[in-house]
Amino acid sequence: MRAQDGLADYGERLAERWLCQAGMVVLARRWRCPQGEIDIVARDGDCLVVCEVKTRRSLQAGGPLEAVTPAKFARLRRLAAAWLAAHDERFAEVRIDVVAVVVPRFGAPQIEHLAAVV
């Protein structure tokens, strides 16, 4: 496993814990289909949450949120539709969230959760 993959996995585990502490139920992590991958799929009440997790060691090359482009949001919308088509569940609403995780070399990780970014 590359160090970068380990960092991403660690960030996703932190994000999963954060979302659960916020009252969400995680339905899947790293859900894959031919169109791509969703980092975390969760339920927030009657809402399906498709969550992109971005993890960085520092802000030197820009913050994690800057890495989520309009093209990525479009892909996440398509992936949400694919997830719904593959599962026999109904939701009143679907939203896309982003969890930004900064894991500095020293000190505690910093987590920022942006709900309904699109």
HELIX and SHEET records of a PDB file:
HELIX    1   1 ALA A    3  GLN A   21  1                                  19    
HELIX    2   2 PRO A   64  ALA A   67  5                                   4    
HELIX    3   3 PRO A   70  ALA A   86  1                                  17    
SHEET    1   A 5 VAL A  25  CYS A  33  0                                        
SHEET    2   A 5 GLY A  36  ASP A  44 -1                                        
SHEET    3   A 5 CYS A  47  ARG A  56 -1                                        
SHEET    4   A 5 GLU A  93  VAL A 102  1                                        
SHEET    5   A 5 GLN A 110  LEU A 114 -1                                        
END                                                                             
